[in-house]
Amino acid sequence: MYRVTYTLEAKATRDSMPPHRQALLDRGLAVLAQDPFHKASTYVGTNEADRKAQVAPGILVEYFVSNAFMVVAVIEVFDDSLIADD
């Protein structure tokens, strides 16, 4: 299992999320920590250790894998829509 760590920016994003969204993020990252190269993830750029994955509905993470660490660099939360429900 890989140890999950965060960049300062990713940690700030995580900390600003409501508790129920943090729990979803944590559960998704726990699955990825078992296999950061999971088939639900894909590599970014030319280095297969630079990855991204949707870890929960509306939560996308970009991370990189190094030795026994999985470093979350970016957390994107997609809660807003351009089209309002009528």
C-alpha positions, 0 to 999 in steps of 0.5 A: 500500500502506498502512503498518501500525501498532499501538496500544500495546495491540494491539502488546502482544497481538501480542508475546505471541502465539507466533511461528507465530501472529504470522506468520499475523497478519502475513500477513493484515495484509499482504493488508489493507495492500494494500486495507484496505477488502477485501471480507473486512472490514466497517466498525464503527459509522458510519465506514467507516474503522473496520474489522474483519476476521478475518485468520487462523483465530482472529484478529480485528483491529479497525483504522482507516484514515487517510491512508496508515496502517492502525492496528491497535487491537484483536487478538482471539485465539480459541484457547479453547473453552467445550466440551472435546474428548472 
